[in-house]
Amino acid sequence: MKSTRGFTIIELMIVIVLFAVASVVFFMQKNSVEVVARDEARKTSINAIYYSLEEVYFKANESYPRTVNAETLPSVDPELFKDPNDVKIGESASDFRYEPLDCNGDVCQSYSLRTTLENEDDFIKTSRNK
């Protein structure tokens, strides 16, 4: 009797299909994890700016600034003023928006700070001291 070694076509097809399915699942999960990480980075930046506005800037000035950047909020890491696409807050394509309210010159009484998230509704922080 003659012995043959190797795999049958059916066995090879099953292995190829399993690898294809595993690859699709891997890349779908990888994309999902990346989206969550970008959203968390956006929230972290907004929270850092928010707490600096409330705990540092407002306590020192009894008001809020017309714009936020590294000069007006030196207590915030300058990299946090950029969204995950490296667009600075205040630029038209930025995911971050600072909207000063009730302003008289460069002195504002309140604000809204928000970011656009990929998986959730906008993340919004508003001034505590209105």
Stockholm file with secondary structure:
# STOCKHOLM 1.0

chainA/1-130         MKSTRGFTIIELMIVIVLFAVASVVFFMQKNSVEVVARDEARKTSINAIYYSLEEVYFKANESYPRTVNAETLPSVDPELFKDPNDVKIGESASDFRYEPLDCNGDVCQSYSLRTTLENEDDFIKTSRNK
#=GR chainA/1-130 SS CCCCCSCCHHHHHHHHHHHHHHHHHHHHHHHHHHHHHHHHHHHHHHHHHHHHIIIIIHHHHSSEESSCSTTTCTTSCGGGGBCTTSCBTTSTTCSEEEEEEEEETTEEEEEEEEECCSSSSCEEEECSCC
#=GC SS_cons         CCCCCSCCHHHHHHHHHHHHHHHHHHHHHHHHHHHHHHHHHHHHHHHHHHHHIIIIIHHHHSSEESSCSTTTCTTSCGGGGBCTTSCBTTSTTCSEEEEEEEEETTEEEEEEEEECCSSSSCEEEECSCC
//
